[in-house]
Amino acid sequence: MEDIESFSGLRLGPGTLYGAIKRLEERGWIVAGASEDRRRPYSLTALGRKHFEQELSMLERFVKAGARRLKHA
Amino acid sequence: MKRVIRAAAWLYPRRWRERYGSEFEALIEDARVDWRSLLDVVKGAAKMQFSRWGFGRIAVVTMFAGAVIAAVIAYRIPNEYESRVTLRVSAIQRTGQMQFMPEADPVTNQHLGEVTVRRAIESVERFDSLSRIINNFDLYGERWSAPSAEVIERMKRAIVVLPSPGHDPTFTLRFEYPNRYISQRVTQELVSRMIDANLRLAMADADSGFSAQMRILDPPTLPQLPSGPSRLKITGEGLLAGLCGGILLGLVVRMRRKPPASEAAS
């Protein structure tokens, strides 16, 4: 949660975080690793990576278009 | 706070707790948490529970919730007491000699009565007249200030005049208020003002064929039992509203859960 807050500035509650983890896991975008002292690491699957790349690419286009329009505004 | 959040995690479905419970507790132990985190956990648990519910369960729970909310609201509404007074309207000849009209047909009698009562009540329900009554009796907590139009409307809604069944033009004036003694006193005041207004109107109409006299048949009653609100009815309405809301919600949830055609095909 602190990690997300440090890079995005958004404070994510534990309920929201675990809601997201459950959804991502159900869609097959992340997979849980072996439990280490009750803490469980998650990693991206190939499907998740593909989706993440698509999302990033869309966001990139969105940011570029926004910046372009802002310049002419 | 961490202990409370750990307890709140029990609100999640059992299958979720079995899968994520242990790591969730570890996260809570490591993280900085406050009351917002608690709210977030409760919200997350509610969403998780809700996402597993079927159509019937949603409808039953919202129906029950609607009834409970309506019942709470109903019990917060103060009791209302209704005082009643019965009036008879009689024709007066132009000479001033009173004449009852048993021989006149009931339709004519009733019409005369209705016109007379309507004119009198319209006069009583004027803004200045009701303002005076509201201030004099300290109604609706409006003393020492001009009552708002909203309060005047509220008082108008509390006054009901209905014809009583029977041959003679007899009417019942009802007034409802949370205090039964005030209800009776205000009913007395209203009926006195109606009689005064009728006298003034009768004098103004002295040239017309005849005018009417109002008499009190039964004095304003002191209500013993509350006349409202009907808490059972309000609760029933809440139950029905909850059921309708639940059916709608159930339909929305069902539609949202259905995967899009393209996704289903792949």
Interface residues (C-beta under 8 A of the other chain):
Chain A: M1 E2 R11 G13 P14 G15 T16 L17 Y18 G19 I21 K22 S35 D37 R38 R39 R40
Chain B: I5 W16 Y20 S22 E23 F24 E25 A26 L27 I28 A31 R32 V33 R36 S37 L39 D40 V41 V42 K43 G44 A45 K47 M48
